Amino acid sequence: MTLPPPQPGQILWTDLTVPNAEQVRDFYQAVVVWTPSEFDGDFNMMAPGNDKPVAGVCHARGINADLPPQWLIYIVGGEYRQAAKACTAKS
């Protein structure tokens, strides 16, 4: 089955970036019953009975090292030139 391409405005992915990813992974596994799968040193979390990741739990490192613990939401944008222009426009 081929999925349609993501559309502008659609939430594509969410991940929780924290300094204690293993503890947070274990919390969501126990409380929400998500099953973790290691991915590139971080964790994809799968809903019960599903092998498709629903969210990520990530170590606060690299460009995210100084972020406070938080859920990061990735949204599909439209045409990037228009989006960049809108972001830099003065009100």
N, C-alpha and C positions, 0 to 999 in steps of 0.2 A: 504494500500500500504506500503510495507516494503522498506525502502531506503537501498542502499548498504552501507557497512561500509566505513567510511572515509579512504582515502588513504594517505600515506606519501606525504608530500608536499602540501596537500590541506589546504586552509585557512578554519578553522573550525568556527571561531567566531571573531568578533571585538567588542571592547567596548571603550568608551571614558571615561576616568577617570579624574574627575574634582572636585574641592572643592565646586562648586555651581551647583550640579546636577539638581536641580529643574529648575533653570534658563535655563540651557542648554537643558534640556528636552523640556521646553516650546518653545525655539528657534527652535529646530528641528521639533516640532509639527507644528509651524506656517510656517516655510520656506520650509521644505521638505515634510510636510503633513504626517509625521509619527505619528502613534497613540501609545501613551505610555501605558504600563501596569506595575504596580508595581511588583517587584520581589525581595524579601528578602531585602527590603529597598532601592533598586536601581530600574532601569527602563529598561524593554525590550521595544524596539521600533519596531512597525510593519509598513510595507509599506501599502499604501492605498489598501483596498479590500483584505487584506491578514491577517490571524491571526497567521502566523508564524513569530517569531522575526527575524529581519534582523541585528540588532545591539543592543548594550546596552549602557546606560548612567549610570555611576557609581560614587558614592561618593568616593573621595580620602580619604581612611581610611584603617586601618589595615596595611598590608604590603605595600599597595600602598599610604599610607598617605603622604609620602614625595616626591612622583613623581610629576613632573611638569604636567600640563594639556596636555594630549596626547591620541591619539588613540592607543590602545594595540591590536595587531594582534596575534591570537593563531593559530599556524600551526601544523598540525599533523606530528609527527616525525616518524622515522622508528624504528628499533630495538633499544631500549634504551641503551643497553650496548655499541653498536657500536657508537651511537650518543654521549654518555658521553666520550668515548675514543677520538673521533674526537674533541670534545670541549676542552679537556685537553691536546691534542697533542701539542708539541712545534714545531714551524715552523723553 
